Amino acid sequence: MVPSADRELVTLERDECLALLDLEPIGRLACASTPGEGPEVVPVNFSLRNGIVRFRTGDGELLQRVLDQPVSLEVDRFDWYHRTGWSVLVSGRATLVTDSEERELHEGRIQTWAPGARPHVVAIDVATISGRRIELHQRPLDGAGYL
Amino acid sequence: MTPRIDHRHWSHAPEPVGKDDHGLGVLAEDTCLSLLGSEAVGRLGFSAGGLPVIYPVNFFLDERSVVFRSEPGQKLEAAAHNSVACLEVDHFDTMNHAGWSVLATGRLSIADADRAEALARLPLSPWALDEPSRFIELEVELISGRVVGPHPRPTSGLDTPSS
């Protein structure tokens, strides 16, 4: 286990955040608390194109909860052995894609892993994006044979 | 030693007890708690200034309390207000388009001095903390989980964990 003194939390640039976001097939979508309900975090398959995050959903509760509301999407990767990792958070308003041509185009681009019909495409216009990474500062080897 | 099931290995995917309206496998509450307890990093979701945010945290599950540490910031502020928050843990298998996720919801609180002393004995070691931190707890009131994807394929025996 690498001691925590040798690691540093680094803030990621916007470009790095977008590049990392683009790598991931699954993100975690957060809806805000409402008077009757707590916050919710659910995994979704998503796509990123021209700074817009899109995901598909069915006719359920999720659609009603997110429409025209502020939402966030998080992606991350962790390295359990080195105890490092990164995470990126994007936030913006969720809107329903109503243009049928645009909807069909994006429906085809987002492959969902979950069963069930997901005919609606929801777009998140990314207003803010932030990310952090744990950087590991490896000590130079001192030449002693520890193995 | 009791064999420890590694749910990160897809051949040990959790078994659903039924299906929800969307066709997703529903996980039993004790399965959800066991999955939550098997993870060390979760994603804390809460509202900060009316906006939903998600931040990864290193945590340890003590009975039904999710324990983590935080430096001054949004998480500590939410805990100071006893806000409702949720912790999500998941694992996905990109090859099989399969995975599971568990969501635990409750209220946040900052541990007082006595409690913090007890919590300091837990095997919790944050990966990265710069500033003085406090112990925060999320007492799990609701927990649910879902599983998607194919049933485990028969294993060749080569990828069976030895323990």
Interface residues (C-beta under 8 A of the other chain):
Chain A: M1 S4 R7 E8 L9 P25 I26 R28 A30 C31 A32 S33 G38 P39 E40 V41 V42 P43 G58 G60 P70 V71 S72 E74 D76 F78 W80 R83 T84 G85 S87 L89 S91 Q111 W113 A114 P115 G116 I134
Chain B: D21 H22 G23 L24 A40 V41 R43 G45 F46 S47 G50 L51 P52 V53 I54 Y55 P56 S83 V84 A85 C86 E88 D90 F92 T94 H97 A98 G99 S101 L103 T105 S125 P126 W127 A128 L129 D130 L142 V148 G149
